[in-house]
Amino acid sequence: MTTTHALRIDGVSRRFGRTEALADVSFTVPEHTICGLLGRNGAGKTTLMSILAGHDRADRGSVQVFGADPFENAPAMSSVSFLRDNQRYPDDYYLKHVLRVGPLFHENWSVEIAEEVAERFRLPAKPPVKKYSRGQLSALGVLIGLASRAPLTIFDEPYLGLDATARQLFYDLLIREYSAHPRTILMSTHLIDEMDGLLEHVVVLDRGRVVRDSTVEDAQQAAFTVSGPATAVEKVVGGARVLRTHRAGGLVSLTIEGALTPALADAASAAGVQVQRATLQDFVAALGALDEAPLTTEGIRA
């Protein structure tokens, strides 16, 4: 069976003066997938999302969104809804204007979803959007993204300013909409532990480069942590590749790249050290800290 790819990025690079925002980025995202775009601040996520939405152009490489380059391509751009974390609106915009204009840009716009999100997030109709709080602006972005039903919907940190209850409401509505009307969703987030149950695929960027491109299931099996006395931990993990190290006195906790095997778990138990799979959040944080960690266990007692 041939997989249809919503996104195909091949060798994409982008510079801003002396700053290399993206460097030879390549990956694909299957159609009708919820993909997490993860990484530290400054990793290149927003630059990449802007290119995918047709708002910017790569210096090198190719970008295809449903088989077409989105830059200066109106039909391709019309299939994308991109909600930035700092989305700007005209100064004289009110909620009614957003509800009125949305259908003009998105042919699949759902009036019912827009009205439901506005009501459930308690978005006020009277003040202009420019006077909305940070949380209200995020809720407005959620409204546009969900109601657009765009084939590619891109959320850039969609939860900023939302409390735990509002974030859970967003996740519930997202899954409901995705199940009823499948689409490709690309989401940049730092709240990985909250969202890992929603994601099917992850792309992790660091310093403008792809350091992980896999299903969530594979990423969740890709690392484990070993904690205990430094000498005992070193004996258990041997020469494994260390992604991240944390020390506290004579104790050490290592995030190790690789699968947690039954044999290693047995060795850890015999040595009296704790071992467990790393969470997706821990794994992504470790990938972003590679420059700060040794590549092997040599010297962990230092």
FILO-723270 format. One record per atom (N, C-alpha, C, CB): residue in one letter; x, y, z. Coordinates in steps of 0.02 Angstrom, whole numbers, padded with zeros to 5 digits, always signed. Glycine has a CB too. Layout:
// residues N
AXYZ;...
This chain:
// residues 302
M+00042-00060+00000;M+00000+00000+00000;M+00044+00063+00000;M-00048+00000+00061;T+00030+00110-00045;T+00068+00171-00049;T+00044+00222+00001;T+00065+00199-00120;T+00090+00251+00040;T+00072+00301+00088;T+00070+00370+00054;T+00122+00302+00147;T+00015+00406+00065;T+00009+00473+00038;T+00037+00522+00089;T-00065+00490+00021;H+00085+00562+00067;H+00117+00609+00113;H+00086+00678+00105;H+00192+00612+00099;A+00066+00707+00161;A+00041+00775+00161;A+00099+00824+00154;A+00001+00790+00225;L+00155+00808+00188;L+00214+00852+00187;L+00274+00813+00165;L+00226+00883+00257;R+00313+00844+00121;R+00376+00814+00099;R+00428+00870+00098;R+00369+00779+00029;I+00475+00867+00144;I+00527+00918+00151;I+00593+00884+00135;I+00527+00950+00222;D+00630+00913+00088;D+00692+00881+00065;D+00749+00932+00062;D+00680+00848-00005;G+00797+00925+00108;G+00857+00966+00106;G+00845+01040+00116;G+00892+00956+00043;V+00797+01058+00157;V+00778+01128+00166;V+00827+01164+00212;V+00707+01134+00193;S+00851+01221+00189;S+00895+01264+00229;S+00869+01336+00224;S+00969+01260+00205;R+00879+01373+00280;R+00857+01443+00281;R+00903+01482+00327;R+00783+01450+00304;R+00930+01537+00302;R+00973+01581+00341;R+00942+01650+00348;R+01043+01586+00309;F+00956+01682+00404;F+00940+01751+00415;F+01005+01786+00433;F+00884+01760+00470;G+01036+01818+00384;G+01102+01846+00396;G+01152+01791+00411;G+01100+01897+00453;R+01185+01796+00469;R+01233+01746+00489;R+01202+01688+00527;R+01287+01777+00531;T+01138+01693+00541;T+01104+01641+00580;T+01074+01588+00535;T+01049+01672+00624;E+01094+01527+00547;E+01067+01470+00508;E+01007+01442+00547;E+01121+01415+00497;A+00947+01460+00524;A+00886+01438+00559;A+00869+01365+00544;A+00828+01482+00539;L+00880+01344+00482;L+00868+01275+00461;L+00926+01251+00420;L+00801+01268+00422;A+00947+01189+00430;A+01005+01162+00395;A+00990+01092+00369;A+01067+01161+00441;D+00978+01086+00304;D+00969+01021+00271;D+00915+00979+00305;D+01035+00982+00271;V+00857+01009+00315;V+00802+00976+00349;V+00764+00933+00298;V+00754+01027+00381;S+00755+00869+00315;S+00718+00823+00272;S+00674+00778+00316;S+00767+00780+00229;F+00611+00772+00298;F+00565+00724+00329;F+00500+00724+00291;F+00554+00741+00405;T+00459+00674+00304;T+00392+00671+00275;T+00342+00660+00330;T+00387+00615+00221;V+00281+00682+00317;V+00226+00671+00364;V+00168+00641+00325;V+00204+00738+00401;P+00145+00581+00343;P+00089+00551+00308;P+00025+00592+00315;P+00077+00480+00334;E-00017+00588+00265;E-00081+00623+00268;E-00123+00595+00326;E-00119+00616+00200;H-00164+00638+00354;H-00209+00621+00410;H-00170+00595+00470;H-00260+00569+00387;T-00121+00635+00490;T-00078+00619+00547;T-00074+00680+00592;T-00008+00597+00524;I-00073+00669+00658;I-00058+00723+00705;I+00016+00718+00722;I-00103+00718+00770;C+00054+00767+00700;C+00127+00766+00706;C+00149+00821+00754;C+00161+00775+00638;G+00191+00803+00801;G+00220+00852+00846;G+00286+00877+00819;G+00230+00822+00915;L+00293+00943+00815;L+00356+00974+00795;L+00388+00999+00860;L+00346+01032+00742;L+00441+00966+00882;L+00467+00976+00949;L+00538+01001+00948;L+00463+00911+00988;G+00559+01031+01004;G+00627+01056+01010;G+00629+01118+01053;G+00656+01070+00941;R+00689+01138+01072;R+00698+01196+01114;R+00680+01260+01077;R+00770+01199+01139;N+00671+01314+01115;N+00663+01379+01084;N+00724+01395+01040;N+00652+01435+01138;G+00710+01421+00981;G+00765+01436+00935;G+00788+01378+00894;G+00822+01462+00974;A+00753+01321+00898;A+00774+01262+00860;A+00757+01267+00786;A+00741+01200+00888;G+00713+01314+00767;G+00695+01322+00696;G+00623+01303+00681;G+00740+01281+00653;K+00584+01290+00733;K+00515+01265+00722;K+00471+01317+00687;K+00484+01246+00789;T+00471+01378+00712;T+00428+01429+00682;T+00449+01445+00610;T+00428+01493+00725;T+00514+01447+00597;T+00538+01458+00529;T+00512+01404+00482;T+00614+01460+00527;L+00516+01342+00505;L+00493+01286+00464;L+00417+01290+00452;L+00511+01219+00496;M+00379+01306+00504;M+00307+01311+00496;M+00288+01367+00448;M+00273+01322+00563;S+00325+01423+00451;S+00312+01479+00406;S+00324+01458+00333;S+00356+01539+00424;I+00375+01419+00322;I+00390+01394+00254;I+00335+01347+00230;I+00459+01358+00252;L+00313+01303+00274;L+00260+01256+00255;L+00194+01291+00240;L+00249+01205+00311;A+00183+01348+00274;A+00121+01386+00262;A+00126+01432+00202;A+00103+01426+00324;G+00186+01436+00171;G+00195+01480+00114;G+00208+01552+00133;G+00135+01477+00071;H+00221+01565+00197;H+00235+01634+00219;H+00309+01652+00210;H+00215+01642+00293;D+00350+01603+00199;D+00422+01614+00190;D+00446+01562+00139;D+00461+01608+00258;R+00508+01571+00116;R+00534+01526+00065;R+00603+01501+00086;R+00538+01561-00004;A+00616+01438+00075;A+00681+01409+00092;A+00734+01436+00045;A+00679+01331+00088;D+00796+01442+00070;D+00852+01461+00028;D+00873+01404-00018;D+00912+01484+00071;R+00869+01343+00009;R+00886+01283-00030;R+00837+01228-00011;R+00959+01261-00016;G+00832+01179-00055;G+00789+01122-00041;G+00719+01131-00069;G+00785+01109+00033;S+00679+01080-00061;S+00610+01082-00087;S+00559+01067-00033;S+00602+01031-00145;V+00502+01098-00039;V+00446+01089+00008;V+00384+01074-00033;V+00436+01153+00053;Q+00350+01021-00015;Q+00287+01004-00048;Q+00233+00994+00005;Q+00295+00940-00091;V+00179+01029-00004;V+00119+01022+00038;V+00065+00994-00007;V+00098+01090+00072;F+00047+00932+00004;F+00000+00896-00040;F+00024+00899-00112;F-00071+00926-00034;G+00090+00892-00121;G+00119+00887-00187;G+00135+00952-00222;G+00074+00850-00229;A+00126+01009-00188;A+00139+01074-00219;A+00181+01118-00173;A+00074+01109-00237;D+00223+01160-00203;D+00261+01209-00165;D+00212+01265-00144;D+00321+01239-00208;P+00206+01278-00078;P+00156+01326-00056;P+00174+01399-00068;P+00142+01316+00015;F+00238+01415-00080;F+00258+01485-00085;F+00229+01517-00148;F+00334+01491-00084;E+00194+01574-00138;E+00162+01611-00192;E+00118+01565-00234;E+00214+01645-00236;N+00085+01519-00201;N+00041+01470-00234;N-00026+01472-00197;N+00072+01397-00234;A-00072+01512-00222;A-00135+01523-00187;A-00174+01459-00174;A-00178+01570-00227;P-00181+01414-00224;P-00218+01352-00209;P-00186+01311-00154;P-00223+01310-00272;A-00119+01307-00153;A-00086+01269-00101;A-00094+01303-00033;A-00012+01259-00117;M-00086+01369-00031;M-00093+01405+00032;M-00163+01402+00060;M-00072+01478+00023;S-00213+01396+00016;S-00282+01393+00040;S-00297+01328+00077;S-00330+01400-00019;S-00253+01278+00068;S-00264+01214+00103;S-00232+01213+00172;S-00237+01157+00061;V-00201+01270+00192;V-00164+01274+00255;V-00195+01326+00301;V-00090+01291+00242;S-00201+01308+00364;S-00219+01355+00416;S-00161+01356+00466;S-00287+01336+00452;F-00128+01414+00472;F-00069+01420+00515;F-00084+01471+00569;F-00006+01440+00474;L-00086+01449+00632;L-00099+01492+00689;L-00035+01502+00729;L-00155+01463+00733;R-00006+01561+00724;R+00056+01577+00759;R+00041+01589+00833;R+00090+01638+00729;D+00094+01580+00874;D+00085+01594+00945;D+00076+01668+00958;D+00144+01567+00985;N+00098+01711+00910;N+00091+01783+00917;N+00047+01811+00861;N+00160+01818+00917;Q-00004+01774+00843;Q-00048+01792+00788;Q-00073+01864+00796;Q-00107+01744+00783;R-00067+01904+00742;R-00089+01973+00743;R-00156+01981+00706;R-00036+02019+00712;Y-00196+02027+00730;Y-00261+02042+00700;Y-00266+02118+00690;Y-00320+02015+00744;P-00307+02141+00643;P-00316+02213+00635;P-00341+02244+00701;P-00367+02228+00578;D-00322+02306+00713;D-00340+02338+00776;D-00415+02345+00786;D-00309+02407+00779;D-00452+02348+00732;D-00525+02358+00739;D-00564+02292+00733;D-00549+02406+00685;Y-00529+02236+00742;Y-00562+02171+00737;Y-00597+02153+00803;Y-00511+02116+00719;Y-00658+02127+00795;Y-00696+02098+00850;Y-00708+02025+00834;Y-00763+02137+00862;L-00733+01988+00882;L-00747+01917+00871;L-00792+01907+00810;L-00780+01886+00933;K-00841+01951+00801;K-00887+01945+00745;K-00851+01948+00678;K-00941+01999+00748;H-00797+01987+00675;H-00760+01992+00612;H-00723+01927+00597;H-00710+02050+00615;V-00695+01895+00649;V-00661+01831+00639;V-00711+01779+00613;V-00628+01807+00705;L-00769+01778+00643;L-00820+01730+00623;L-00845+01743+00552;L-00879+01731+00672;R-00844+01806+00532;R-00868+01824+00465;R-00816+01812+00411;R-00889+01897+00464;V-00753+01824+00428;V-00699+01819+00379;V-00675+01747+00369;V-00641+01863+00399;G-00678+01706+00423;G-00653+01638+00419;G-00675+01598+00359;G-00673+01601+00480;P-00741+01598+00342;P-00764+01559+00285;P-00736+01583+00218;P-00838+01560+00282;L-00714+01646+00215;L-00687+01672+00152;L-00619+01643+00135;L-00682+01748+00156;F-00583+01620+00187;F-00516+01592+00177;F-00515+01516+00179;F-00470+01620+00230;H-00565+01486+00208;H-00565+01413+00216;H-00632+01385+00193;H-00552+01394+00291;E-00630+01349+00137;E-00692+01325+00107;E-00727+01273+00150;E-00678+01296+00039;N-00690+01240+00194;N-00721+01189+00237;N-00741+01217+00306;N-00673+01131+00247;W-00739+01282+00313;W-00753+01315+00377;W-00819+01290+00407;W-00756+01392+00368;S-00817+01275+00472;S-00877+01252+00508;S-00902+01307+00553;S-00861+01188+00548;V-00959+01335+00536;V-00990+01386+00578;V-01008+01358+00646;V-01053+01415+00544;E-01030+01295+00646;E-01051+01264+00709;E-00992+01257+00757;E-01082+01195+00696;I-00934+01234+00731;I-00875+01226+00774;I-00852+01294+00799;I-00818+01191+00736;A-00851+01344+00755;A-00830+01411+00776;A-00873+01437+00833;A-00832+01460+00716;E-00938+01429+00826;E-00983+01454+00878;E-00975+01414+00943;E-01055+01451+00854;E-00964+01348+00936;E-00956+01307+00996;E-00892+01326+01033;E-00954+01233+00977;V-00837+01334+00997;V-00774+01352+01030;V-00780+01420+01063;V-00716+01351+00979;A-00811+01468+01029;A-00819+01535+01058;A-00859+01531+01123;A-00855+01582+01008;E-00911+01490+01124;E-00952+01484+01184;E-00915+01446+01239;E-01017+01449+01167;R-00884+01391+01223;R-00854+01349+01275;R-00791+01380+01304;R-00837+01281+01248;F-00756+01422+01265;F-00698+01457+01291;F-00717+01527+01318;F-00645+01463+01238;R-00781+01542+01313;R-00808+01605+01340;R-00774+01666+01310;R-00801+01606+01416;L-00767+01665+01244;L-00735+01721+01211;L-00784+01780+01209;L-00713+01701+01139;P-00763+01838+01232;P-00809+01895+01235;P-00818+01927+01166;P-00783+01947+01284;A-00879+01950+01153;A-00894+01981+01088;A-00884+02056+01089;A-00965+01965+01068;K-00887+02087+01148;K-00888+02160+01152;K-00820+02193+01143;K-00917+02181+01217;P-00767+02173+01180;P-00703+02208+01171;P-00671+02190+01105;P-00655+02192+01229;P-00630+02235+01076;P-00592+02217+01016;P-00542+02162+01032;P-00557+02279+00985;V-00523+02124+00982;V-00477+02069+00992;V-00410+02093+01021;V-00465+02032+00926;K-00390+02154+01003;K-00326+02180+01028;K-00324+02187+01104;K-00311+02247+00996;K-00382+02186+01136;K-00385+02191+01209;K-00395+02123+01242;K-00442+02237+01229;Y-00394+02069+01203;Y-00400+02002+01231;Y-00338+01987+01273;Y-00408+01949+01174;S-00348+01945+01323;S-00293+01920+01363;S-00254+01869+01323;S-00318+01889+01430;R-00195+01848+01349;R-00154+01798+01315;R-00194+01733+01306;R-00090+01784+01354;G-00230+01712+01357;G-00270+01652+01352;G-00327+01658+01302;G-00298+01633+01420;Q-00359+01716+01300;Q-00414+01727+01252;Q-00387+01727+01180;Q-00450+01793+01267;L-00328+01755+01170;L-00298+01753+01102;L-00283+01681+01081;L-00234+01796+01100;S-00258+01641+01128;S-00245+01571+01113;S-00310+01535+01096;S-00210+01536+01171;A-00363+01549+01134;A-00428+01517+01120;A-00454+01538+01053;A-00478+01535+01175;L-00442+01601+01033;L-00463+01623+00967;L-00425+01586+00912;L-00453+01700+00959;G-00360+01573+00924;G-00322+01534+00877;G-00348+01462+00872;G-00248+01533+00897;V-00366+01434+00929;V-00397+01367+00929;V-00461+01367+00888;V-00411+01343+01002;L-00501+01419+00897;L-00564+01425+00859;L-00549+01424+00784;L-00602+01490+00879;I-00503+01466+00762;I-00489+01471+00690;I-00462+01405+00663;I-00440+01528+00676;G-00414+01376+00701;G-00384+01314+00678;G-00434+01256+00672;G-00328+01294+00724;L-00474+01248+00724;L-00522+01193+00723;L-00578+01205+00672;L-00552+01183+00792;A-00605+01266+00671;A-00661+01280+00627;A-00640+01281+00554;A-00692+01347+00645;S-00577+01294+00540;S-00554+01296+00470;S-00561+01230+00435;S-00481+01319+00467;R-00552+01176+00473;R-00551+01109+00443;R-00505+01107+00382;R-00622+01087+00423;A-00451+01146+00386;A-00402+01148+00331;A-00367+01081+00326;A-00351+01205+00341;P-00352+01057+00266;P-00317+00993+00258;P-00252+00989+00296;P-00304+00980+00185;L-00216+01046+00301;L-00157+01051+00344;L-00170+01107+00394;L-00092+01064+00302;T-00175+01089+00457;T-00185+01138+00510;T-00123+01140+00553;T-00249+01121+00552;I-00093+01199+00560;I-00031+01207+00597;I-00044+01250+00658;I+00024+01239+00553;F-00030+01222+00717;F-00037+01258+00780;F+00033+01271+00808;F-00081+01218+00831;D+00049+01334+00822;D+00113+01352+00852;D+00100+01370+00925;D+00147+01412+00815;E+00118+01325+00971;E+00107+01335+01043;E+00036+01359+01056;E+00159+01386+01071;P-00015+01318+01042;P-00084+01341+01043;P-00113+01352+01113;P-00127+01293+01007;Y-00077+01332+01165;Y-00105+01332+01233;Y-00082+01390+01276;Y-00088+01267+01266;L-00042+01436+01250;L-00012+01489+01291;L-00067+01528+01327;L+00031+01536+01248;G-00061+01534+01392;G-00110+01571+01431;G-00173+01533+01450;G-00130+01631+01394;L-00180+01472+01424;L-00239+01431+01441;L-00225+01393+01505;L-00258+01382+01383;D-00275+01391+01550;D-00267+01351+01611;D-00277+01277+01594;D-00317+01375+01666;A-00267+01234+01645;A-00270+01162+01633;A-00337+01140+01606;A-00254+01124+01698;T-00391+01170+01631;T-00458+01151+01608;T-00468+01170+01535;T-00512+01186+01651;A-00445+01230+01517;A-00453+01252+01447;A-00409+01211+01400;A-00434+01327+01441;R-00349+01193+01423;R-00306+01151+01381;R-00338+01083+01369;R-00236+01143+01413;Q-00367+01054+01420;Q-00400+00989+01411;Q-00459+00995+01364;Q-00423+00961+01479;L-00495+01050+01367;L-00550+01062+01321;L-00525+01064+01249;L-00587+01127+01338;F-00469+01098+01239;F-00439+01100+01172;F-00421+01031+01148;F-00377+01145+01172;Y-00388+00991+01190;Y-00368+00923+01170;Y-00430+00882+01152;Y-00328+00889+01226;D-00483+00887+01192;D-00544+00848+01180;D-00576+00868+01114;D-00594+00857+01237;L-00580+00933+01101;L-00610+00957+01039;L-00567+00937+00979;L-00619+01033+01040;L-00501+00940+00987;L-00455+00921+00933;L-00465+00848+00912;L-00383+00934+00953;I-00467+00804+00962;I-00476+00733+00947;I-00544+00720+00916;I-00467+00691+01010;R-00595+00753+00942;R-00662+00744+00914;R-00665+00766+00842;R-00714+00783+00956;E-00635+00824+00827;E-00636+00850+00758;E-00593+00806+00712;E-00609+00922+00757;Y-00536+00785+00737;Y-00491+00743+00697;Y-00524+00676+00681;Y-00425+00733+00734;S-00560+00649+00728;S-00593+00584+00717;S-00650+00590+00667;S-00619+00556+00783;A-00688+00645+00672;A-00746+00654+00628;A-00726+00680+00559;A-00795+00702+00660;H-00674+00721+00557;H-00653+00752+00494;H-00577+00748+00490;H-00678+00826+00488;P-00549+00691+00470;P-00476+00682+00470;P-00441+00735+00429;P-00458+00613+00443;R-00384+00756+00455;R-00341+00804+00420;R-00270+00795+00446;R-00366+00878+00431;T-00224+00830+00418;T-00155+00828+00442;T-00145+00887+00489;T-00104+00830+00383;I-00121+00872+00549;I-00111+00924+00600;I-00037+00924+00620;I-00157+00913+00662;L-00006+00982+00615;L+00063+00992+00637;L+00061+01039+00697;L+00109+01020+00580;M+00090+01017+00753;M+00084+01055+00814;M+00151+01064+00848;M+00035+01022+00860;S+00170+01126+00859;S+00230+01142+00898;S+00209+01148+00971;S+00265+01207+00872;T+00245+01114+01015;T+00226+01115+01085;T+00285+01100+01130;T+00170+01066+01099;H+00285+01130+01189;H+00332+01113+01242;H+00298+01070+01296;H+00361+01176+01274;L+00232+01066+01295;L+00195+01025+01344;L+00188+00954+01318;L+00125+01056+01359;I+00244+00921+01310;I+00245+00856+01276;I+00209+00803+01317;I+00316+00835+01263;D+00219+00804+01383;D+00186+00754+01425;D+00111+00758+01420;D+00207+00762+01497;E+00084+00819+01412;E+00011+00827+01405;E-00014+00803+01337;E-00008+00900+01415;M+00028+00810+01287;M+00005+00798+01219;M+00028+00732+01188;M+00026+00853+01175;D+00072+00696+01222;D+00099+00637+01188;D+00046+00585+01172;D+00152+00605+01231;G-00011+00587+01208;G-00065+00541+01192;G-00103+00560+01129;G-00113+00538+01249;L-00094+00623+01106;L-00127+00646+01045;L-00084+00634+00983;L-00143+00720+01050;L-00018+00634+00992;L+00028+00633+00936;L+00038+00563+00908;L+00095+00662+00956;E+00045+00559+00842;E+00060+00495+00809;E+00131+00494+00781;E+00010+00483+00752;H+00157+00553+00766;H+00223+00559+00735;H+00258+00618+00768;H+00219+00568+00657;V+00324+00615+00773;V+00361+00672+00801;V+00421+00687+00757;V+00383+00657+00873;V+00434+00751+00749;V+00495+00776+00717;V+00528+00822+00769;V+00481+00813+00648;V+00589+00806+00788;V+00624+00846+00838;V+00680+00885+00804;V+00653+00801+00895;L+00679+00950+00813;L+00731+00994+00785;L+00777+01017+00841;L+00699+01054+00748;D+00840+01025+00824;D+00889+01056+00870;D+00940+01093+00828;D+00923+01002+00916;R+00947+01158+00842;R+00993+01200+00805;R+00981+01196+00729;R+01066+01182+00820;G+00917+01193+00712;G+00898+01193+00641;G+00905+01128+00605;G+00938+01243+00607;R+00921+01074+00641;R+00930+01008+00610;R+00881+00958+00639;R+01001+00984+00620;V+00863+00909+00599;V+00819+00855+00623;V+00861+00806+00663;V+00782+00820+00564;V+00843+00796+00726;V+00879+00748+00767;V+00836+00687+00783;V+00903+00780+00832;R+00772+00691+00765;R+00728+00633+00773;R+00669+00640+00726;R+00705+00625+00846;D+00653+00588+00690;D+00596+00586+00645;D+00568+00515+00648;D+00616+00607+00571;S+00514+00506+00684;S+00488+00438+00694;S+00417+00440+00719;S+00533+00399+00744;T+00387+00381+00723;T+00322+00377+00757;T+00332+00390+00831;T+00290+00307+00744;V+00279+00409+00864;V+00283+00420+00937;V+00301+00355+00973;V+00216+00447+00964;E+00274+00300+00949;E+00288+00235+00980;E+00363+00220+00978;E+00249+00180+00945;D+00395+00232+00920;D+00466+00220+00915;D+00506+00267+00960;D+00489+00227+00842;A+00485+00330+00962;A+00520+00379+01004;A+00515+00361+01078;A+00492+00449+00992;Q+00457+00334+01098;Q+00448+00315+01168;Q+00490+00255+01187;Q+00375+00300+01181;Q+00515+00217+01138;Q+00557+00159+01152;Q+00631+00175+01142;Q+00537+00101+01107;A+00647+00238+01127;A+00714+00255+01103;A+00763+00273+01158;A+00710+00312+01056;A+00741+00278+01221;A+00787+00297+01274;A+00761+00273+01341;A+00798+00374+01275;F+00805+00269+01389;F+00786+00250+01457;F+00831+00287+01506;F+00790+00173+01468;T+00811+00289+01568;T+00851+00323+01620;T+00874+00271+01671;T+00809+00379+01655;V+00935+00281+01694;V+00964+00239+01746;V+00988+00286+01802;V+01024+00196+01719;S+00966+00271+01864;S+00981+00316+01920;S+01007+00276+01979;S+00919+00356+01940;G+01057+00304+02013;G+01084+00271+02072;G+01155+00293+02085;G+01081+00195+02065;P+01192+00258+02128;P+01262+00275+02140;P+01302+00272+02074;P+01293+00227+02191;A+01346+00320+02064;A+01381+00327+02000;A+01418+00263+01980;A+01430+00384+02004;T+01452+00232+02028;T+01490+00172+02012;T+01445+00116+01988;T+01530+00148+02073;A+01389+00106+02022;A+01342+00053+02003;A+01310+00068+01935;A+01287+00045+02056;V+01292+00131+01923;V+01261+00149+01860;V+01309+00137+01802;V+01239+00223+01861;E+01374+00154+01813;E+01423+00145+01760;E+01431+00072+01742;E+01491+00174+01782;K+01429+00028+01792;K+01435-00044+01778;K+01375-00070+01738;K+01442-00083+01843;V+01317-00043+01753;V+01256-00067+01719;V+01254-00046+01646;V+01194-00042+01756;V+01269+00017+01632;V+01259+00042+01564;V+01321+00035+01520;V+01239+00114+01566;G+01379+00021+01550;G+01439+00010+01510;G+01456+00069+01465;G+01431-00052+01468;G+01467+00055+01401;G+01487+00107+01355;G+01429+00136+01314;G+01538+00081+01308;A+01369+00133+01341;A+01311+00158+01305;A+01316+00233+01292;A+01247+00142+01344;R+01280+00257+01243;R+01281+00328+01226;R+01236+00367+01274;R+01258+00340+01152;V+01265+00414+01308;V+01229+00454+01357;V+01202+00517+01323;V+01275+00473+01417;L+01137+00527+01331;L+01106+00587+01303;L+01106+00645+01353;L+01036+00572+01280;R+01098+00627+01417;R+01093+00680+01468;R+01116+00652+01535;R+01021+00708+01473;T+01150+00694+01574;T+01176+00674+01639;T+01153+00723+01692;T+01253+00669+01638;H+01130+00696+01748;H+01112+00738+01805;H+01145+00708+01867;H+01034+00743+01815;R+01184+00750+01904;R+01219+00727+01963;R+01193+00762+02025;R+01294+00739+01956;A+01193+00726+02080;A+01176+00754+02145;A+01218+00717+02197;A+01099+00747+02161;G+01275+00747+02215;G+01321+00714+02261;G+01350+00653+02228;G+01285+00695+02327;G+01345+00596+02262;G+01371+00533+02235;G+01322+00496+02191;G+01393+00489+02290;L+01263+00525+02180;L+01211+00494+02139;L+01211+00524+02069;L+01142+00501+02172;V+01192+00484+02021;V+01190+00508+01952;V+01128+00478+01918;V+01254+00488+01913;S+01099+00517+01873;S+01043+00494+01832;S+01062+00506+01759;S+00976+00530+01851;L+01063+00452+01720;L+01081+00457+01650;L+01022+00441+01606;L+01139+00409+01635;T+01014+00480+01553;T+00968+00463+01499;T+01008+00430+01444;T+00928+00526+01473;I+00992+00368+01429;I+01032+00327+01383;I+00993+00315+01319;I+01051+00260+01415;E+01027+00323+01263;E+00995+00308+01199;E+00992+00233+01188;E+01033+00343+01141;G+00934+00208+01168;G+00926+00137+01154;G+00866+00108+01189;G+00988+00100+01175;A+00851+00046+01173;A+00794+00012+01202;A+00811-00017+01270;A+00768-00043+01155;L+00763-00016+01315;L+00771-00046+01381;L+00756-00121+01374;L+00724-00012+01434;T+00808-00162+01375;T+00800-00234+01366;T+00788-00269+01433;T+00861-00263+01330;P+00757-00328+01432;P+00748-00366+01494;P+00815-00380+01528;P+00712-00431+01481;A+00867-00395+01489;A+00932-00410+01518;A+00960-00350+01556;A+00981-00432+01465;L+00952-00291+01527;L+00977-00231+01560;L+00936-00216+01623;L+00976-00171+01512;A+00871-00227+01619;A+00828-00216+01678;A+00849-00264+01734;A+00754-00227+01660;D+00865-00326+01716;D+00887-00374+01767;D+00954-00353+01798;D+00893-00445+01737;A+01000-00329+01755;A+01065-00307+01780;A+01057-00247+01827;A+01111-00289+01721;A+01011-00202+01810;A+00999-00144+01853;A+00971-00165+01920;A+00952-00095+01818;S+00925-00212+01919;S+00896-00236+01981;S+00949-00268+02025;S+00840-00286+01967;A+00993-00307+01995;A+01046-00341+02033;A+01095-00290+02062;A+01083-00391+01989;A+01105-00234+02027;A+01153-00184+02050;A+01123-00134+02098;A+01182-00147+01991;G+01057-00138+02107;G+01023-00093+02154;G+01013-00023+02126;G+01062-00089+02217;V+01008-00017+02060;V+00995+00049+02031;V+00926+00048+01997;V+01050+00068+01979;Q+00897+00107+01989;Q+00831+00113+01960;Q+00837+00123+01885;Q+00791+00171+01992;V+00794+00090+01848;V+00794+00098+01775;V+00722+00100+01751;V+00834+00039+01741;Q+00709+00144+01704;Q+00642+00150+01674;Q+00646+00183+01607;Q+00595+00189+01721;R+00596+00171+01566;R+00594+00204+01501;R+00589+00280+01511;R+00536+00178+01459;A+00623+00317+01470;A+00617+00390+01472;A+00550+00410+01441;A+00675+00424+01433;T+00518+00460+01470;T+00457+00487+01439;T+00477+00523+01375;T+00419+00534+01488;L+00427+00536+01333;L+00441+00573+01272;L+00468+00642+01289;L+00377+00579+01230;Q+00442+00672+01342;Q+00467+00738+01364;Q+00541+00733+01383;Q+00425+00764+01423;D+00558+00682+01422;D+00628+00673+01443;D+00673+00661+01382;D+00634+00613+01491;F+00650+00622+01335;F+00690+00606+01276;F+00703+00668+01235;F+00654+00553+01233;V+00652+00708+01223;V+00660+00769+01184;V+00706+00818+01220;V+00592+00802+01169;A+00698+00824+01286;A+00741+00868+01325;A+00814+00845+01321;A+00718+00871+01398;A+00824+00779+01323;A+00892+00752+01318;A+00923+00765+01250;A+00891+00676+01332;L+00883+00759+01197;L+00910+00773+01130;L+00930+00846+01124;L+00857+00757+01076;G+00894+00890+01158;G+00910+00961+01157;G+00968+00980+01200;G+00851+01000+01176;A+00992+00933+01242;A+01046+00947+01288;A+01109+00908+01270;A+01026+00930+01360;L+01113+00883+01208;L+01170+00840+01190;L+01237+00876+01197;L+01162+00816+01119;D+01238+00941+01183;D+01301+00978+01189;D+01326+00983+01261;D+01293+01047+01160;E+01280+00970+01309;E+01298+00978+01379;E+01315+00910+01411;E+01241+01011+01417;A+01308+00856+01373;A+01315+00789+01403;A+01373+00751+01370;A+01250+00749+01395;P+01404+00705+01408;P+01455+00662+01378;P+01422+00613+01330;P+01495+00624+01432;L+01460+00589+01281;L+01432+00541+01234;L+01436+00470+01259;L+01468+00547+01168;T+01476+00456+01309;T+01479+00390+01339;T+01479+00398+01414;T+01542+00349+01315;T+01481+00341+01449;T+01479+00344+01522;T+01548+00358+01552;T+01452+00278+01549;E+01599+00362+01510;E+01666+00374+01537;E+01668+00441+01574;E+01720+00373+01480;G+01689+00439+01636;G+01697+00501+01673;G+01635+00523+01710;G+01719+00554+01628;I+01583+00481+01716;I+01522+00504+01749;I+01532+00513+01823;I+01466+00456+01737;R+01586+00486+01852;R+01598+00495+01924;R+01637+00559+01938;R+01636+00435+01953;A+01655+00595+01884;A+01695+00655+01894;A+01653+00710+01928;A+01723+00680+01827;
